[in-house]
Amino acid sequence: MSTISTLFKQIEGLYDEMVAIRRHFHENPELSFEEVETPKFIANYLTELGIEVETGVGGRGVVGRIYGGKPGKTVALRADFDALAIQDEKDVPYRSKVAGKMHACGHDGHTATLLAVAKVLQANRELLPGNVVLIHQFAEELAPGGAKPMIEAGCLEGVDAVFGTHLWSMMPCGNIGWAPGPSMAAADRFSIKINGRGGHGASPHETIDSLYLATQVVSQFQSIVSRRIDPLQPAVLTVATLHAGSAFNVIPDSAEIGGTVRTFDTVVQDQIIEEMDRILKGVCEGSGATYEFDFIKGYPAVVNHEQEARLVANSAAKVVGSEHVNQMQPSMGGEDFSYFLLERPGAFFFTGAGNPEVGATYPHHHPKFDFDERAMVDAANVLIQVTFDYLEG
């Protein structure tokens, strides 16, 4: 039996432990920038394995370092551990015990997976032709996120390449998705306040109707991507909120609009901002209103390094078979793994975790989100295979 096969067998033997850890996190979720018990659990687990551990990295991050028995390069593996402000509506024994908070994106599984990988690699560290850095990241869900401060605190020092995975309920369990180059979009958000002049609903001619102007802005925004952006350039502009007024017979003084923009190209990103401002200026100034426009650039696009992405694809084929490894189209979702890839070569890939038989059919960030826990075995094995393939390459 090969070395890798032995490690895969050990991961299989840790399946029940991975499930128990994942469900512990699932029952006890902590939101971004509020994580206390989760990083404490991670640090204690790694310390008991004899792994060198640093806590409070960049704020609430935990970093473990495994030193191989042979000299070589250093690979970093990253998992995030924050939850979301969503009420858990699943009818399962491990349902969240915290009202209004749940792991609705699989970060509990990411963490359980990387802890199992840590346990196996530490137990077999004499076989490693190099070193492994375990990056347990806080606050992926909420910008400015945890990746950037962890990098600034030195989590990538000495690292040659970095890899991460996302359990993906929209892909059948047993499959791996990868992409060379752009993988996930830049995730920006905007807020707008239109200031008019309120008044009685019976006398609209005496007002500057902020609500009406807001509807005009929302309508014209729809033309930016469809008529102003090169159709060969992916882009999304979504208006998600519009708030104005509180009485049926009062025209409100102001109206507020909020939403998100997703792009891959910074030139396109800047063009959208310019077009939004142009529309706001035209609509508001033409009616005597004023506006406040706040555009917050979030995480950059996740752009995989091609060599490392293809390494992931080749490594995954050894684990699940080439017929289950799929090159994916870029996703318009965002991820602050992008910051790691701006600093080091690497790749972010998706591990299929969907399975109707176990109720894993809901999309991420849904109140009934869940995933097939067998996917954690696939994720762990691919991360181990990638680690060895990179270090031995």
CORNOR-V133885 format. One record per pair of residues at least 12 apart in sequence whose C-alpha atoms are under 10 Angstrom apart, sorted by the first residue. I is the first residue (numbers start at 1). J is the second residue. Records with the same first field share a line. If there is no record, write none. Layout:
BEGIN
I = J + J
END
This chain:
BEGIN
3 = 124 + 127 + 388
4 = 127 + 319 + 381 + 384 + 385 + 388
5 = 319 + 381 + 385
6 = 120 + 124
7 = 117 + 120 + 121 + 123 + 124 + 381 + 384 + 385
8 = 117 + 120 + 319 + 377 + 378 + 380 + 381 + 382 + 384 + 385
9 = 120 + 381
10 = 116 + 117 + 119 + 120 + 121 + 123 + 381
11 = 113 + 116 + 117 + 119 + 120 + 376 + 377 + 378 + 380 + 381 + 384
12 = 116 + 374 + 376 + 377 + 378 + 380 + 381
13 = 116 + 377
14 = 113 + 116 + 117 + 119 + 120 + 377
15 = 112 + 113 + 116 + 373 + 374 + 376 + 377
16 = 373
17 = 112 + 113 + 115 + 116
18 = 108 + 109 + 111 + 112 + 113 + 114 + 115 + 116 + 373 + 374 + 376 + 377
19 = 108 + 109 + 112 + 113 + 373 + 374 + 376
20 = 94 + 112
21 = 41 + 108 + 109 + 111 + 112 + 113 + 115 + 116
22 = 94 + 103 + 106 + 107 + 108 + 109 + 110 + 111 + 112 + 113 + 373 + 376
23 = 93 + 94 + 95 + 96 + 103 + 108 + 109 + 112 + 373
24 = 38 + 94 + 95 + 96 + 108 + 112
25 = 37 + 38 + 41 + 81 + 82 + 83 + 94 + 96 + 102 + 103 + 107 + 108 + 109 + 111 + 112
26 = 83 + 88 + 94 + 95 + 96 + 97 + 98 + 101 + 102 + 103 + 104 + 106 + 107 + 108 + 109
27 = 88 + 93 + 94 + 95 + 96 + 97 + 98 + 101 + 102 + 103 + 108
28 = 83 + 94 + 95 + 96 + 97 + 98 + 101 + 102 + 103 + 108
29 = 81 + 82 + 83 + 84 + 85 + 96 + 97 + 98 + 99 + 100 + 101 + 102 + 103 + 104 + 107 + 108
30 = 81 + 82 + 83 + 84 + 85 + 98 + 101 + 102 + 103 + 138 + 139
31 = 81 + 82 + 83 + 84 + 85 + 101 + 102 + 103 + 138 + 139 + 140 + 141 + 142
32 = 60 + 81 + 82 + 83 + 84 + 85 + 138 + 139 + 140 + 141 + 142 + 143 + 145 + 146
33 = 59 + 60 + 82 + 138 + 139 + 140 + 141 + 142 + 145 + 146
34 = 60 + 82 + 83 + 138 + 139
35 = 59 + 60 + 61 + 81 + 82 + 83 + 138 + 139
36 = 60 + 138
38 = 60 + 62 + 81 + 82 + 108 + 111 + 138
39 = 55 + 56 + 60 + 61 + 62 + 63 + 81 + 82 + 136 + 137 + 138
40 = 55 + 56 + 60 + 61 + 62
42 = 55 + 61 + 62 + 63 + 64 + 81 + 111 + 112 + 114 + 115 + 136
43 = 55 + 61 + 62 + 63 + 64 + 136
45 = 115 + 118 + 119
46 = 62 + 63 + 64 + 65 + 115 + 116 + 118 + 119 + 122 + 134
47 = 64
48 = 119
49 = 118 + 119 + 120 + 122 + 123
50 = 64 + 65 + 66 + 119 + 122 + 123
51 = 63 + 64 + 65 + 66 + 67 + 118 + 119 + 122 + 134
52 = 64 + 65 + 66 + 67 + 133
53 = 65 + 66 + 133 + 134
54 = 155
55 = 136
56 = 138 + 150 + 153
57 = 135 + 136 + 137 + 138 + 146 + 149 + 150 + 151 + 152 + 153 + 154 + 155
58 = 137 + 138 + 146 + 147 + 148 + 149 + 150 + 151 + 152 + 153 + 154 + 155
59 = 137 + 138 + 139 + 146 + 149 + 150 + 153
60 = 136 + 137 + 138 + 139 + 146 + 149 + 150
61 = 80 + 81 + 135 + 136 + 137 + 138 + 139 + 146 + 147 + 149 + 150 + 153 + 155
62 = 134 + 135 + 136 + 137 + 138 + 150 + 155
63 = 76 + 78 + 133 + 134 + 135 + 136 + 137 + 150 + 154 + 155 + 156
64 = 76 + 77 + 118 + 132 + 133 + 134 + 135 + 136 + 155
65 = 118 + 122 + 131 + 132 + 133 + 134 + 135 + 155
66 = 118 + 121 + 122 + 123 + 125 + 128 + 130 + 131 + 132 + 133 + 134
67 = 121 + 122 + 125 + 126 + 128 + 129 + 130 + 131 + 132 + 133
68 = 121 + 122 + 124 + 125 + 126 + 127 + 128 + 129 + 130 + 131 + 132
69 = 124 + 125 + 126 + 127 + 128 + 129 + 130 + 131
70 = 125 + 126 + 127 + 128 + 129 + 130 + 131
71 = 128 + 129 + 130 + 131 + 391
72 = 128 + 129 + 130 + 131 + 391 + 392
73 = 128 + 129 + 130 + 131 + 132 + 158 + 159 + 160 + 161 + 390 + 391 + 392 + 393
74 = 129 + 130 + 131 + 132 + 133 + 156 + 157 + 158 + 159 + 160 + 161 + 162 + 387 + 390 + 391
75 = 130 + 131 + 132 + 133 + 134 + 156 + 158 + 159 + 160 + 161 + 162 + 163 + 346 + 386 + 387 + 388 + 390 + 391
76 = 131 + 132 + 133 + 134 + 135 + 155 + 156 + 157 + 158 + 159 + 160 + 161 + 162 + 163 + 164 + 340 + 344 + 346 + 387
77 = 114 + 117 + 118 + 132 + 133 + 134 + 135 + 136 + 161 + 162 + 163 + 164 + 165 + 346 + 383 + 384 + 386 + 387
78 = 110 + 111 + 114 + 133 + 134 + 135 + 136 + 137 + 147 + 162 + 163 + 164 + 165 + 337 + 340 + 348 + 383
79 = 107 + 108 + 109 + 110 + 111 + 112 + 113 + 114 + 115 + 134 + 135 + 136 + 137 + 138 + 140 + 163 + 164 + 165 + 166 + 337
80 = 106 + 107 + 108 + 109 + 110 + 111 + 114 + 135 + 136 + 137 + 138 + 139 + 140 + 141 + 146 + 147 + 164 + 165 + 166 + 336 + 337
81 = 103 + 105 + 106 + 107 + 108 + 109 + 110 + 111 + 112 + 136 + 137 + 138 + 139 + 140 + 141
82 = 102 + 103 + 104 + 105 + 106 + 107 + 108 + 111 + 137 + 138 + 139 + 140 + 141 + 142 + 146
83 = 101 + 102 + 103 + 104 + 105 + 106 + 107 + 108 + 138 + 139 + 140 + 141 + 142 + 365
84 = 100 + 101 + 102 + 103 + 104 + 105 + 107 + 139 + 141 + 142 + 365 + 367
85 = 98 + 99 + 100 + 101 + 102 + 103 + 104 + 365 + 367
86 = 98 + 99 + 100 + 101 + 102 + 103 + 104 + 365 + 366 + 367 + 368
87 = 99 + 100 + 101 + 102 + 103 + 104 + 366 + 367 + 368
88 = 100 + 101 + 102 + 103 + 104 + 366 + 367 + 368 + 369
89 = 102 + 366 + 367 + 368 + 369
90 = 359 + 367 + 368 + 369 + 370
91 = 368
92 = 370
95 = 368
100 = 367
101 = 367
102 = 365 + 366 + 367 + 368 + 369
103 = 364 + 365 + 366 + 367 + 369 + 370
104 = 362 + 363 + 364 + 365 + 366 + 367 + 368 + 369 + 370 + 371
105 = 141 + 166 + 167 + 168 + 169 + 363 + 364 + 365 + 366 + 369 + 370 + 371
106 = 166 + 167 + 168 + 169 + 353 + 364 + 365 + 369 + 370 + 371 + 373
107 = 137 + 138 + 140 + 141 + 166 + 167
108 = 167
109 = 166 + 167 + 371 + 372 + 373 + 375 + 376 + 379
110 = 136 + 164 + 165 + 166 + 167 + 376 + 379 + 380
111 = 135 + 136 + 137 + 376
112 = 376 + 380
113 = 165 + 167 + 373 + 375 + 376 + 377 + 378 + 379 + 380 + 381 + 383
114 = 134 + 135 + 136 + 164 + 165 + 376 + 379 + 380 + 383 + 384
115 = 134 + 136 + 380
116 = 376 + 377 + 380 + 381
117 = 134 + 377 + 379 + 380 + 381 + 383 + 384
118 = 132 + 133 + 134 + 380 + 384
120 = 380 + 384
121 = 384 + 387
127 = 388
128 = 387 + 388 + 391 + 392
129 = 387 + 388 + 390 + 391 + 392
130 = 387 + 388 + 390 + 391 + 392
131 = 158 + 159 + 160 + 387 + 391
132 = 159 + 161 + 162 + 387 + 391
133 = 155 + 156 + 157 + 158 + 159 + 162
134 = 155 + 162
135 = 147 + 150 + 151 + 155 + 156 + 162 + 164
136 = 150 + 155
137 = 149 + 150 + 337
138 = 150
139 = 336
140 = 299 + 334 + 335 + 336 + 337
141 = 334 + 335 + 336
142 = 298 + 299 + 335 + 336
143 = 187 + 188 + 189 + 296 + 297 + 298 + 299 + 335 + 336
144 = 297 + 298 + 299 + 336
145 = 298 + 299 + 335 + 336 + 337 + 339
146 = 336 + 337 + 339
147 = 299 + 335 + 336 + 337 + 338 + 339 + 340
148 = 299 + 336 + 337 + 338 + 339 + 340
149 = 339
150 = 339 + 340
151 = 339 + 340 + 343
155 = 340
156 = 340 + 343 + 344
159 = 343 + 344 + 345
160 = 343 + 344 + 345 + 346 + 390 + 391
161 = 305 + 308 + 340 + 341 + 343 + 344 + 345 + 346 + 347 + 387 + 390 + 391
162 = 308 + 337 + 340 + 341 + 343 + 344 + 345 + 346 + 347 + 348 + 387
163 = 304 + 308 + 309 + 312 + 337 + 340 + 341 + 344 + 345 + 346 + 347 + 348 + 349 + 383 + 386 + 387
164 = 337 + 340 + 346 + 347 + 348 + 349 + 350 + 379 + 383
165 = 177 + 178 + 337 + 347 + 348 + 349 + 350 + 351 + 379 + 380 + 382 + 383
166 = 335 + 348 + 349 + 350 + 351 + 352 + 353 + 379
167 = 349 + 350 + 351 + 352 + 353 + 354 + 364 + 371 + 372 + 373 + 375 + 376 + 378 + 379
168 = 349 + 350 + 351 + 352 + 353 + 354 + 360 + 363 + 364 + 370 + 371 + 372 + 375
169 = 350 + 351 + 352 + 353 + 354 + 355 + 356 + 360 + 361 + 362 + 363 + 364 + 369 + 370 + 371 + 372 + 375
170 = 350 + 351 + 352 + 353 + 354 + 355 + 360 + 361 + 362 + 363 + 364 + 371
171 = 350 + 351 + 352 + 353 + 354 + 355 + 360 + 361
172 = 324 + 351 + 352 + 353 + 354 + 355 + 356 + 360 + 361 + 371 + 372 + 375
173 = 324 + 351 + 352 + 353 + 354 + 355 + 360 + 371 + 372 + 373 + 374 + 375 + 376 + 378
174 = 319 + 320 + 321 + 324 + 325 + 351 + 352 + 353 + 354 + 355 + 372 + 374 + 375 + 377 + 378 + 379
175 = 316 + 317 + 319 + 320 + 321 + 322 + 323 + 324 + 325 + 326 + 350 + 351 + 352 + 353 + 354 + 375 + 378 + 379
176 = 312 + 313 + 316 + 317 + 319 + 320 + 321 + 322 + 323 + 324 + 325 + 326 + 327 + 328 + 349 + 350 + 351 + 352 + 353 + 375 + 378 + 379 + 382
177 = 312 + 313 + 316 + 324 + 325 + 326 + 327 + 328 + 329 + 348 + 349 + 350 + 351 + 352
178 = 304 + 309 + 310 + 312 + 313 + 316 + 325 + 326 + 327 + 328 + 329 + 330 + 347 + 348 + 349 + 350 + 351
179 = 303 + 304 + 305 + 306 + 309 + 310 + 312 + 313 + 326 + 327 + 328 + 329 + 330 + 331 + 347 + 348 + 349 + 350
180 = 303 + 304 + 305 + 306 + 307 + 308 + 309 + 310 + 312 + 313 + 327 + 328 + 329 + 330 + 347 + 348 + 349
181 = 301 + 302 + 303 + 304 + 305 + 306 + 307 + 309 + 330 + 347
182 = 264 + 265 + 301 + 302 + 303 + 304 + 305 + 306 + 329 + 330 + 331 + 338
183 = 264 + 301 + 302 + 303 + 304 + 328 + 329 + 330 + 331 + 332 + 333 + 334 + 335 + 338 + 347 + 348 + 349
184 = 262 + 263 + 264 + 299 + 300 + 301 + 302 + 303 + 304 + 329 + 330 + 331 + 332 + 333 + 334 + 335 + 336 + 337 + 338 + 348
185 = 234 + 235 + 236 + 261 + 262 + 263 + 264 + 265 + 299 + 300 + 301 + 302 + 303 + 330 + 331 + 332 + 333 + 334 + 335 + 338
186 = 235 + 261 + 262 + 263 + 264 + 265 + 266 + 269 + 297 + 298 + 299 + 300 + 301 + 302 + 303 + 332 + 333 + 334 + 335 + 336 + 338
187 = 236 + 260 + 261 + 262 + 263 + 264 + 296 + 297 + 298 + 299 + 300 + 301 + 332 + 333 + 334 + 335 + 336
188 = 237 + 259 + 260 + 261 + 262 + 263 + 269 + 295 + 296 + 297 + 298 + 299 + 300 + 334
189 = 237 + 238 + 239 + 258 + 259 + 260 + 261 + 262 + 294 + 295 + 296 + 297 + 298
190 = 238 + 239 + 257 + 258 + 259 + 260 + 261 + 273 + 293 + 294 + 295 + 296 + 297
191 = 239 + 241 + 242 + 256 + 257 + 258 + 259 + 260 + 292 + 293 + 294 + 295 + 296
192 = 214 + 242 + 255 + 256 + 257 + 258 + 259 + 280 + 291 + 292 + 293 + 294 + 295
193 = 210 + 214 + 242 + 243 + 244 + 254 + 255 + 256 + 257 + 258 + 290 + 291 + 292 + 293 + 294
194 = 209 + 210 + 211 + 213 + 214 + 217 + 244 + 253 + 254 + 255 + 256 + 257 + 280 + 283 + 284 + 289 + 290 + 291 + 292 + 293
195 = 208 + 209 + 210 + 211 + 213 + 214 + 252 + 253 + 254 + 255 + 256 + 284 + 288 + 289 + 290 + 291 + 292
196 = 208 + 209 + 210 + 211 + 212 + 213 + 251 + 252 + 253 + 254 + 255 + 284 + 287 + 288 + 289 + 290 + 291
197 = 209 + 210 + 251 + 252 + 253 + 254 + 288 + 289 + 290
198 = 210 + 211 + 245 + 250 + 251 + 252 + 253 + 254
199 = 249 + 250 + 251 + 252 + 253
200 = 248 + 249 + 250 + 251 + 252
201 = 247 + 248 + 249 + 250 + 251 + 252
202 = 249 + 250 + 251
203 = 249 + 250 + 251
204 = 250 + 251
207 = 251 + 252 + 253
208 = 251 + 252 + 253 + 254 + 284 + 287 + 288 + 289
209 = 251 + 252 + 253 + 254 + 255 + 287 + 288 + 289
210 = 244 + 245 + 251 + 252 + 253 + 254 + 255 + 256 + 284 + 287 + 289 + 290 + 291
211 = 242 + 243 + 244 + 245 + 251 + 252 + 253 + 254 + 255 + 256
212 = 244 + 251 + 252 + 255
213 = 254 + 255 + 280 + 283 + 284 + 287 + 289
214 = 242 + 243 + 244 + 254 + 255 + 256 + 257 + 280 + 283 + 284
215 = 242 + 255 + 257
216 = 279 + 280 + 283 + 284
217 = 257 + 276 + 279 + 280 + 281 + 282 + 283 + 284
218 = 238 + 239 + 242 + 257 + 258 + 276 + 279 + 280
219 = 239
220 = 275 + 276 + 279 + 280 + 283
221 = 237 + 238 + 239 + 272 + 275 + 276 + 277 + 279 + 280
222 = 236 + 237 + 238 + 239
223 = 237 + 275
224 = 236 + 237 + 271 + 272 + 273 + 275 + 276 + 279
225 = 237 + 268 + 272 + 275
228 = 268 + 271 + 272 + 275
229 = 268 + 269 + 271 + 272 + 275
230 = 268
233 = 263 + 264 + 265 + 268
234 = 262 + 263 + 264 + 265 + 268 + 330 + 331 + 332
235 = 261 + 262 + 263 + 264 + 265 + 268 + 269 + 272 + 332
236 = 260 + 261 + 262 + 263 + 269 + 272 + 332
237 = 259 + 260 + 261 + 262 + 263 + 272 + 276
238 = 258 + 259 + 260 + 261 + 262
239 = 257 + 258 + 259 + 260 + 261
240 = 257 + 258 + 259 + 260
241 = 256 + 257 + 258 + 259
242 = 255 + 256 + 257 + 258 + 259
243 = 255 + 256 + 257 + 258
244 = 256 + 257
253 = 289
254 = 289 + 290 + 291
255 = 291
256 = 291 + 292
257 = 293
258 = 293 + 294 + 295
259 = 295
260 = 295 + 296 + 297 + 298
261 = 273 + 295 + 296 + 297 + 298 + 332
262 = 297 + 298 + 300 + 301 + 331 + 332 + 333 + 334
263 = 300 + 301 + 332 + 333 + 334
264 = 300 + 301 + 302 + 303 + 330 + 331 + 332
265 = 300 + 301
266 = 300 + 301
269 = 297
273 = 293 + 294 + 295
276 = 293 + 295
277 = 291 + 292 + 293 + 294 + 295
280 = 292 + 293
298 = 334 + 335 + 336
299 = 334 + 335 + 336 + 337 + 338 + 339
300 = 334 + 335 + 336 + 337 + 338 + 339 + 342
301 = 331 + 332 + 333 + 334 + 335 + 336 + 337 + 338 + 339 + 341 + 342
302 = 330 + 331 + 333 + 334 + 335 + 336 + 337 + 338 + 339 + 340 + 341 + 342 + 347 + 348
303 = 330 + 337 + 338 + 339 + 341 + 342 + 345 + 346 + 347 + 348
304 = 337 + 338 + 341 + 342 + 345 + 346 + 347 + 348 + 349
305 = 341 + 342 + 344 + 345 + 346 + 347 + 348
306 = 345 + 346 + 347
307 = 345 + 346 + 347
308 = 345 + 346 + 347 + 348 + 386 + 390
309 = 327 + 345 + 346 + 347 + 348 + 349
310 = 327 + 347
311 = 346 + 347 + 385 + 386 + 387 + 389 + 390 + 393
312 = 325 + 346 + 347 + 348 + 349 + 382 + 383 + 385 + 386 + 387 + 389 + 390
313 = 325 + 326 + 327 + 349 + 382 + 386
314 = 382 + 385 + 386 + 389
315 = 381 + 382 + 383 + 384 + 385 + 386 + 387 + 388 + 389 + 390
316 = 349 + 351 + 378 + 379 + 381 + 382 + 383 + 384 + 385 + 386
317 = 382 + 385
318 = 381 + 382 + 385 + 386
319 = 378 + 379 + 381 + 382 + 383 + 384 + 385
320 = 378 + 381 + 382
324 = 352
325 = 350 + 351 + 352
326 = 350
327 = 349
328 = 349 + 350
335 = 348
349 = 379 + 382
350 = 379
351 = 375 + 376 + 377 + 378 + 379 + 380 + 382
352 = 371 + 372 + 374 + 375 + 376 + 378 + 379
353 = 370 + 371 + 372 + 373 + 374 + 375 + 376 + 378 + 379
354 = 370 + 371 + 372 + 373 + 374 + 375
355 = 370 + 371 + 372 + 373 + 374 + 375
356 = 371 + 372
357 = 372
358 = 370 + 371 + 372 + 373
359 = 371 + 372
360 = 372 + 373
END
